């Protein structure tokens, strides 16, 4: 059998802690070895995650080895953002929860508003440990004009080139995202779904969810000022909404400039 390790010497030479009592030195060295093993696992997980991540905009969830959500974020480039999470320089000041990152999942998105909504919904649903938890978006703090605080249907670019994302936001706080094809193949069903959303009274179940509509109203007041949108109360029936949307989908300017329909 080899000689027992000199924990005091290891603590002094490796950790820079001199004069530690033998028992303390042993525990410090043991903790350092565990931490180094964790660092290697973290590094390997980061290499695998970043290798598989797309260079596309999206929302992501970092999870530990047991599947618990650690962090939710959004990015213009998922691969670049995840590489930043696992950069070697991050390890020294890493949060304990983030050191447990072992896997990731992501959803690619077509617009920053979709990313904002999906990120906020995931944070509310998963309550990840490493996120700074915030309450429901506050309209008073966002300085949103009253004229924009109303039911609205916003048309956004989709991650799928042949589709459009319909983002519905109700003044009571509810939101819905519906992907539909520009060809109109599924527009009849989706127009009915959108109309039901706006005509449904606020249920107790939806009242208990975080209200994300202020994110939409705030976005329209700033970065989304040029986004095409419809007032759902300007159409009487799902058939009318379907016709309005079909006309917009057929316009080549859609998603490049704000289109108005009267």
C-alpha positions in Angstrom: 0.0 0.0 0.0 1.2 3.5 -0.8 1.8 6.2 1.8 -1.2 8.2 2.9 -1.4 11.5 1.1 -0.1 14.6 2.9 -3.2 16.7 3.0 -1.5 19.6 4.7 1.1 19.7 1.9 -1.6 19.4 -0.8 -3.7 22.1 0.8 -0.6 24.4 0.9 0.7 23.7 -2.6 -2.6 23.2 -4.5 -5.1 25.3 -2.6 -2.7 27.9 -1.2 -3.9 27.3 2.3 -0.9 27.0 4.6 -0.9 25.8 8.2 -4.3 24.1 8.1 -4.9 21.5 10.9 -4.7 17.9 9.5 -8.5 17.3 9.7 -9.3 20.6 8.0 -6.7 20.0 5.4 -8.1 16.6 4.6 -11.6 18.0 4.2 -10.4 20.9 2.0 -8.6 18.6 -0.3 -11.6 16.2 -0.5 -13.9 19.2 -1.4 -11.4 20.4 -4.0 -11.3 16.9 -5.6 -15.1 16.8 -5.8 -15.2 20.2 -7.3 -12.6 19.3 -9.9 -14.7 16.2 -10.8 -17.7 18.5 -11.1 -15.8 20.9 -13.3 -14.8 18.1 -15.7 -18.4 16.9 -16.0 -19.6 20.5 -16.5 -17.0 21.0 -19.2 -17.9 17.7 -21.0 -21.6 18.6 -20.8 -20.9 22.0 -22.2 -19.0 20.6 -25.2 -21.8 18.2 -26.0 -24.6 20.8 -25.6 -22.8 23.4 -27.7 -21.9 20.9 -30.4 -25.6 20.0 -30.8 -27.1 23.5 -30.4 -28.2 25.3 -33.6 -26.9 28.7 -34.6 -30.4 30.1 -34.6 -32.6 32.3 -32.4 -34.5 30.6 -29.7 -35.3 29.9 -26.0 -33.4 27.3 -24.0 -33.6 25.4 -20.7 -30.5 24.2 -18.9 -31.2 21.1 -16.7 -29.2 19.0 -14.2 -28.6 15.3 -14.5 -32.0 14.5 -13.0 -33.9 16.8 -15.3 -34.5 19.7 -13.0 -34.6 23.1 -14.6 -31.7 25.3 -13.6 -31.9 28.2 -15.9 -34.1 29.5 -18.8 -32.8 32.0 -21.3 -33.3 33.3 -24.8 -30.7 34.1 -27.5 -30.3 35.4 -31.0 -27.8 32.6 -31.6 -28.4 29.6 -29.3 -25.0 28.0 -29.9 -23.1 31.2 -29.2 -25.1 31.9 -26.1 -24.6 28.4 -24.7 -20.9 28.5 -25.4 -20.8 31.7 -23.2 -22.5 29.7 -20.4 -19.8 27.1 -20.6 -16.8 29.3 -21.2 -13.9 28.3 -19.0 -13.7 31.8 -17.5 -17.2 31.3 -16.1 -16.2 28.5 -13.8 -14.5 30.5 -11.1 -17.6 32.6 -10.3 -20.3 30.2 -11.4 -23.5 29.9 -9.4 -23.7 26.5 -7.6 -26.9 25.6 -9.5 -25.3 26.4 -12.9 -22.3 24.1 -12.0 -24.8 21.2 -12.1 -25.8 21.8 -15.8 -25.8 18.5 -17.6 -28.2 18.9 -20.4 -30.2 21.5 -22.4 -33.3 21.7 -24.5 -34.3 24.5 -26.8 -37.0 25.8 -29.1 -36.1 27.8 -32.2 -38.2 31.0 -32.7 -38.8 33.4 -35.5 -39.0 36.7 -33.6 -37.9 38.5 -30.5 -41.5 38.8 -29.2 -42.0 35.1 -29.5 -38.7 34.6 -27.6 -39.8 37.0 -24.8 -43.1 35.3 -24.4 -41.8 31.7 -24.4 -39.0 32.6 -22.0 -41.4 34.3 -19.6 -43.8 31.4 -19.7 -41.1 28.9 -19.1 -39.7 30.8 -16.1 -43.1 31.0 -14.6 -43.8 27.3 -15.2 -40.5 25.9 -14.2 -39.2 28.3 -11.5 -35.6 27.6 -12.4 -33.2 28.1 -9.5 -30.6 30.2 -11.2 -33.0 32.7 -12.8 -33.7 35.9 -11.0 -37.4 35.4 -10.4 -39.7 38.2 -11.3 -43.5 38.7 -11.0 -46.0 39.4 -13.7 -45.0 42.2 -16.1 -46.1 45.5 -14.8 -47.6 47.9 -17.4 -47.2 50.9 -15.1 -43.4 50.3 -15.1 -43.3 49.8 -18.8 -44.7 53.2 -19.8 -47.1 51.7 -22.4 -49.6 54.1 -24.1 -53.2 53.3 -23.1 -54.1 53.1 -26.8 -51.9 49.9 -27.0 -53.4 48.2 -24.0 -56.2 46.4 -25.7 -56.9 43.1 -27.4 -54.6 42.6 -30.3 -53.5 39.9 -32.9 -50.0 40.4 -34.0 -48.5 38.7 -37.1 -44.9 37.7 -36.8 -42.2 35.8 -38.7 -42.0 32.1 -37.9 -39.0 29.8 -37.7 -40.8 27.9 -40.5 -40.4 29.9 -43.8 -43.9 28.9 -45.0 -45.7 29.9 -41.8 -46.7 32.9 -39.7 -46.9 33.2 -35.9 -50.2 34.7 -34.7 -49.7 36.2 -31.3 -52.9 36.9 -29.5 -52.9 39.2 -26.5 -55.9 40.0 -24.4 -56.3 43.0 -22.2 -57.0 40.7 -19.2 -53.4 39.4 -19.5 -53.9 36.2 -21.5 -51.7 35.3 -24.5 -51.7 32.6 -27.2 -49.2 31.8 -29.9 -50.6 30.0 -33.0 -48.4 28.9 -36.0 -50.3 28.8 -39.2 -49.3 28.3 -42.8 -49.3 31.2 -45.3 -51.0 28.9 -47.9 -54.1 29.0 -45.8 -54.3 25.2 -45.5 -55.1 25.3 -41.8 -56.4 28.9 -41.5 -60.0 28.0 -41.1 -59.3 26.0 -37.9 -56.8 28.6 -36.6 -59.1 31.5 -37.2 -61.8 29.8 -35.1 -59.3 29.2 -32.4 -58.2 32.8 -32.3 -61.8 34.0 -32.2 -62.5 31.7 -29.3 -59.5 33.0 -27.4 -60.7 36.6 -27.6 -64.4 35.7 -26.8 -63.7 33.4 -23.9 -64.2 35.0 -20.5 -61.2 35.0 -18.2 -61.3 31.6 -16.4 -60.0 31.0 -12.9 -57.3 28.7 -14.3 -56.0 31.4 -16.6 -56.2 34.0 -13.9 -53.8 31.9 -11.8 -51.2 31.9 -14.6 -48.7 34.8 -15.1 -50.2 37.5 -17.3 -47.9 37.9 -20.3 -50.0 40.3 -22.4 -48.0 43.4 -21.0 -45.0 42.0 -22.7 -46.8 42.2 -26.0 -48.2 45.7 -25.4 -44.7 46.9 -24.4 -43.1 45.3 -27.4 -45.6 47.0 -29.8 -44.8 50.3 -28.2 -41.1 49.9 -28.9 -39.4 47.3 -31.1 -42.6 46.1 -32.6 -44.0 49.5 -33.7 -43.8 48.4 -37.3 -45.4 45.0 -36.8 -48.6 44.2 -38.6 -51.5 43.7 -36.2 -55.3 43.4 -36.2 -58.0 44.4 -33.8 -60.0 41.2 -33.3 -63.1 43.2 -32.6 -63.0 44.6 -36.1 -64.1 41.2 -37.5 -67.4 39.7 -36.8 -66.9 36.0 -37.4 -64.1 33.4 -37.8 -64.8 33.6 -41.6 -64.2 37.3 -41.6 -60.9 36.9 -39.7 -59.9 34.1 -42.1 -60.5 36.4 -45.1 -58.5 39.3 -43.5 -55.6 37.0 -42.6 -55.6 35.4 -46.1 -55.3 38.8 -47.7 -52.4 39.7 -45.5 -50.6 36.4 -46.1 -50.8 37.0 -49.8 -49.1 40.3 -49.5 -45.3 40.1 -50.2 -44.7 43.0 -47.9 -45.9 41.1 -44.8 -43.2 40.7 -42.2 -41.2 43.5 -43.9 -43.4 46.4 -43.0 -46.6 47.2 -41.2 -49.6 46.5 -43.2 -53.0 48.2 -42.6 -56.4 46.7 -43.4 -59.6 48.7 -43.2 
